[in-house]
Amino acid sequence: MIAALSLGLFVGTVLGIVGGGGSIIAVPALVYGVGMSPAEAIPTSLLVVGVSSLAALIPRLREGTNWPVVLIVGAAGIPAAWGGTAVGRLLDPNVLMLAFAVIMVIAGIRMLMRTTETEGSCSTGPNRAFRSCAPKAVGVGILVGFLTGLLGVGGGFLITPALTLFLGMRMKQAVGSSLAIIIINSGAGFGAHATGFTIDWLSVLAFAVPAILGSLFAARLARHLNDKHIRISFAVLIFAVAAWVTAGTVTA
């Protein structure tokens, strides 16, 4: 119970600050920290991360979440995730996890390299151009959705870099938009995994309540942080998880 409370708080804090990364922490936390089986941890993680993302999104609604882009990316990602899941079942799990680590490192490096903020066609600023934004948003949704299904984890750690690097959103707007997309993806994923799944409400609540509280507090705290600090925090998280995944795969 103590492990569930503390790990839930950590997951919620990560979601609130960087707008992603919750599910890649939540699944191993539930398996190794709480003692769930992977079959139980995946739908539980999707449920907790979805609700926590909703809680973290509420304080950010005034920051201009780009809802047209959210809906396009989210809608494009749902069928792509099913396709990625089908392909992932045909590949060696160790290869998938190493690919997962490589993608995370690339995303982290790109986030650290981004030293200036530029607004592109998908931003809400003066450079926005929805006609040129829509195809790119569909492409991002398909790519992120496919990788989400392929790697078997949530796409939050991919969505935020994709929104800033490819669609030209400012970091704080990308975090809010990422949270909204995670809610969509988590709902779809939970529906796919929840067949025949009986929810252990005691464990879920022990994990979810501190996660929600942590996400609310962290989201309010993040409003006082500049974009550079959020990017660095996100990159550090990605590198740490990538190293953990690599070490676990190599020593398995």
Secondary structure, DSSP 8 states (H G I E B T S, - for coil): -HHHHHHHHHHHHHHHHHS--HHHHHHHIIIIII---HHHHHHHHHHHHHHHHHHHHGGGGGG---HHHHHHHHHHHHHHHHHHHHHHTTS-HHHHHHHHHHHHHHHHHHHHH--S----TTSSSTT--HHHHHHHHHHHHHHHHHHHHHHTS-SHHHHHHHHHHTT---HHHHHHHHHHHHHHHHHHHHHHH-TT----HHHHHHHHHHHHHHHHHHHHHHTTS-HHHHHHHHHHHHHHHHHHHHHHHH--
